[in-house]
């Protein structure tokens, strides 16, 4: 996805280099101005016809000028980072990224959604075939209603499982009375019997009985006759179980043979009430399994399967459409957020540049103020030196004493320079502000184009 340029540089908090304001009198004391002036006066120096300052004045001036030189060097060093930040600051990347964002957005959604669009087209084609198959099936079998089948089989499975457990437990209690293994052995036998009993009932209801609804009279009649005849199987099976349970009480070691012999002599010759109860429970759960098997799918054989295929494809198609539209919205939102972030970065850099330039100019003003202060120091020290010398000497002081002219520090120039790009960045920001609506509209158009394409496939 399109990467938003990050502004990793925070606005600099520049601490300007401050310079100490030295009191004139303290400076004169440190330079020993008065004593040096008196020493020269006792020697009647400088001479009356001297036209240039003596060595002491030159030394005072040089000492103070040295302080300014040190200050300039200190400022040059401290503003070097400022200069680097100012000169390196640029919004050209942000501007070029913004200009390319609409094209990048279109490429991004194309790369991420094109394969899914093809899958959606294939799924829609499958759905159309499934609808054709369903319509042909309904026409062939004379069906006008919609298929009626449970959306979930968990309830049916749960009921049958509970029935199996209940039947196994009840039968297990009956079988345990004639089993060497007791209740555990009885439950094991009963579980196997319950699985067979409920399984037969479920198959009869799910497969055989539903064919009674077939449009073919022959198939419908065959289904009813087959079901009626085959119901003898669970009837006989449960009677045999009743005979077997009764035989277990009489002779556990030979229960199988006794049960078969008793059944042959008379199917209904069971005399034990518990064995009849066992038969009744077995038939009840067999009929329950038939009922749940019959309702496991649509009553018309094959209709539920073919209708369910169409419904599942329809649901998958809708889910895929919603998922693609959501993804398209997310991508679009991310790009809009990235576009806003680009503009915010430009605004931050503009403020950052303004702060950096202000800090640089402020440092210059501090340095110029310090230069003015040093000039005042020179003027005070030189005048004090001359006044003291003049008052202590007997000869006439030099003419340059009378003129009160003192040396001054000339103009200062920082070695560190920067390129003022404030106007350029301001223009770039204004250009970006003008471009933003067009970029947003271009991305919205690309998004709507894909939305239309997706909806067209879905509705076709």
C-alpha positions, 0 to 999 in steps of 0.5 A, spaced: 500 500 500 501 507 499 506 509 504 505 516 507 512 519 508 513 520 515 515 526 519 520 523 524 524 530 525 520 534 531 520 542 531 527 543 534 527 547 541 534 551 540 537 554 546 541 560 544 548 561 546 547 567 551 553 571 553 555 574 559 554 582 560 560 584 564 560 590 568 564 596 566 568 597 572 569 590 573 572 589 567 577 595 568 579 592 575 580 586 571 584 589 566 588 593 571 586 600 567 588 605 572 594 602 575 597 601 568 595 609 566 598 611 572 605 607 571 605 610 564 603 617 566 609 617 571 613 616 565 610 621 561 607 616 556 604 616 551 608 622 549 605 629 547 606 628 540 604 621 539 598 620 534 597 612 535 594 609 541 600 606 546 601 598 547 596 598 553 590 601 549 591 596 543 592 590 548 585 592 552 582 593 545 585 586 543 582 582 549 575 585 548 576 583 540 578 576 542 572 575 546 567 577 540 571 572 536 570 567 541 563 569 541 562 568 533 566 561 533 561 559 539 555 561 535 558 558 528 558 552 532 552 552 535 548 554 529 551 549 525 545 544 526 540 549 525 543 550 518 543 543 516 536 542 519 534 548 515 537 547 508 535 539 508 528 541 510 524 540 504 516 538 502 518 536 495 517 528 497 510 530 500 508 534 494 510 528 489 507 523 493 500 526 494 500 527 486 501 520 485 496 518 490 490 517 486 494 513 481 497 509 487 490 508 490 487 505 483 493 500 482 493 498 489 485 496 489 486 493 482 492 488 485 488 487 491 481 486 488 482 484 481 483 476 483 477 477 488 473 480 482 474 474 478 472 469 483 466 473 484 464 472 477 466 465 477 461 464 483 456 468 480 456 463 474 456 457 479 450 460 482 446 462 475 448 454 473 445 452 480 439 456 479 438 453 472 438 446 475 433 448 481 428 451 476 429 445 471 428 440 477 422 444 480 419 444 473 421 436 472 418 434 478 412 439 478 414 443 484 412 450 485 414 451 493 420 453 496 424 448 499 423 447 506 429 444 510 432 446 517 438 451 517 442 446 522 442 439 524 444 440 531 437 439 534 436 433 530 443 430 532 442 432 539 435 429 540 437 422 537 443 422 541 439 423 547 434 418 545 440 413 544 443 414 551 436 414 554 435 407 550 442 404 552 441 406 559 434 403 560 435 397 556 442 396 560 438 396 566 434 390 563 440 386 560 444 387 567 440 382 571 442 377 566 449 379 564 455 376 568 458 383 567 453 387 571 450 394 569 456 396 565 456 389 560 448 391 560 449 398 557 454 395 552 450 390 549 444 396 550 448 401 546 449 397 540 442 395 540 440 402 540 445 404 535 442 399 530 435 400 532 435 408 531 440 407 525 434 403 522 429 408 523 433 414 521 435 411 514 427 409 513 425 416 515 431 420 511 431 415 505 425 411 504 419 414 506 420 421 503 420 417 496 412 417 498 412 424 496 415 423 489 411 426 483 411 419 480 405 415 482 409 408 481 415 411 485 411 413 491 407 407 491 413 403 491 416 407 497 409 406 501 409 399 500 417 398 501 416 402 508 410 398 510 414 391 509 421 393 511 418 396 518 417 388 519 425 389 520 425 393 527 419 390 529 422 383 529 428 386 531 425 389 537 421 382 539 428 378 538 431 383 543 425 382 548 426 374 547 433 375 548 432 379 555 427 374 557 432 368 556 438 372 560 433 371 566 432 364 565 439 361 562 444 367 561 449 362 558 444 359 553 440 365 552 441 366 544 439 359 543 433 360 548 431 366 545 431 364 538 427 357 539 422 362 543 421 366 537 420 361 533 415 358 537 411 364 538 413 371 536 408 374 541 410 369 546 414 373 551 411 373 558 416 378 562 413 385 563 420 388 563 421 385 556 415 387 553 417 394 556 424 393 553 420 392 546 415 398 547 421 403 548 425 400 542 419 401 537 418 408 540 425 410 539 425 407 532 419 411 530 422 417 533 428 416 529 424 415 523 420 422 524 427 426 525 430 422 519 424 424 515 425 432 517 432 431 516 431 435 509 426 437 505 420 432 504 421 431 497 427 427 495 433 431 492 429 437 492 433 440 499 440 438 496 439 442 490 436 448 493 441 448 499 446 448 493 443 454 490 442 458 497 449 456 499 452 459 493 447 465 494 449 466 501 457 466 499 456 471 493 453 476 498 458 475 503 464 476 498 460 482 495 460 485 502 467 483 504 470 486 498 466 493 499 468 493 506 475 492 504 474 497 498 472 502 504 478 500 508 483 502 503 479 508 501 479 510 508 487 509 509 488 513 503 484 519 505 488 518 512 494 518 508 493 524 504 491 528 510 497 526 514 501 528 508 498 535 508 499 535 516 506 534 515 507 539 510 504 544 515 509 541 521 515 542 516 513 549 515 512 551 522 518 547 523 522 552 518 519 558 521 522 556 528 529 554 525 529 561 521 527 565 527 532 561 532 537 563 527 536 570 527 535 571 534 542 568 535 544 573 530 541 579 534 544 576 541 551 576 537 550 583 535 547 586 542 553 582 545 558 586 540 555 593 542 556 591 549 563 590 547 564 596 544 561 600 550 566 596 554 572 598 549 569 606 550 569 605 557 576 602 558 579 607 553 576 613 556 578 611 563 585 609 561 586 616 558 582 620 563 587 617 569 593 618 565 591 625 563 590 627 570 597 624 573 602 626 568 605 633 568 606 634 560 600 635 555 597 629 553 597 627 546 592 630 541 588 623 540 586 624 547 583 630 546 579 628 540 576 622 544 576 617 539 576 610 541 577 604 536 571 600 535 569 593 533 567 593 526 562 589 522 561 581 524 559 576 519 557 569 521 560 563 517 554 559 517 549 561 512 542 558 510 538 558 505 531 561 506 526 557 503 520 559 507 516 562 501 518 556 497 515 551 502 509 556 503 507 556 496 508 548 496 503 548 501 498 552 498 499 548 491 498 542 495 491 545 498 489 546 491 491 539 489 487 535 495 480 536 492 482 533 486 486 527 488 480 526 493 475 526 487 480 521 483 480 516 488 473 517 490 471 515 482 476 509 482 472 507 488 465 508 485 468 504 479 470 498 483 463 498 487 459 499 480 463 493 477 462 489 484 455 490 484 454 489 477 457 482 477 452 481 483 446 483 480 447 480 473 
